[in-house]
Amino acid sequence: MRFGLYITLIRIELILKQLLGKWECDLVEFGGEADHVHILFEAHPSVGLSKLVNNVKTVTTPMATLQVRGAFI
């Protein structure tokens, strides 16, 4: 795994922990490759999953786009 990708995945994981905390969810497991990530989290039944997933994608997509272009944040 390239070092830049590793750093990007660590940053995404930290951001996900904070973001899921705001939704009162817990990140259970996180992993990823150059073209995708795996996220396992616990959520209360009252959490709107479609809104949560949309929020996660909105926050993490710019980071992934910069990674693909080779500009590490």
Backbone hydrogen bonds, N-H to C=O, Kabsch-Sander energy under -0.5 kcal/mol:
donor,donor_aa,acceptor,acceptor_aa,energy
6,Y,2,R,-2.2
7,I,3,F,-2.4
8,T,4,G,-2.3
9,L,5,L,-2.6
10,I,6,Y,-2.1
11,R,7,I,-2.3
12,I,8,T,-2.6
13,E,9,L,-2.4
14,L,10,I,-2.3
15,I,11,R,-2.5
16,L,12,I,-2.7
17,K,13,E,-2.2
18,Q,14,L,-1.8
19,L,15,I,-3.0
20,L,16,L,-3.2
21,G,17,K,-1.7
22,K,18,Q,-1.5
23,W,19,L,-1.0
24,E,21,G,-1.4
25,C,20,L,-3.1
26,D,42,E,-1.9
28,V,26,D,-0.6
28,V,40,L,-2.8
29,E,40,L,-2.0
31,G,38,H,-1.9
33,E,36,H,-3.2
38,H,31,G,-3.6
40,L,29,E,-2.8
42,E,26,D,-2.6
47,V,44,H,-2.2
49,L,47,V,-1.1
52,L,48,G,-2.3
53,V,49,L,-3.0
54,N,50,S,-2.1
55,N,51,K,-2.2
56,V,52,L,-2.6
57,K,53,V,-2.6
58,T,54,N,-2.4
59,V,55,N,-2.0
60,T,56,V,-2.5
61,T,57,K,-2.2
64,A,60,T,-2.0
65,T,61,T,-2.7
66,L,62,P,-2.1
67,Q,63,M,-1.8
68,V,64,A,-2.1
69,R,65,T,-1.9
70,G,66,L,-0.7
70,G,67,Q,-0.9
71,A,66,L,-2.2
72,F,70,G,-0.8
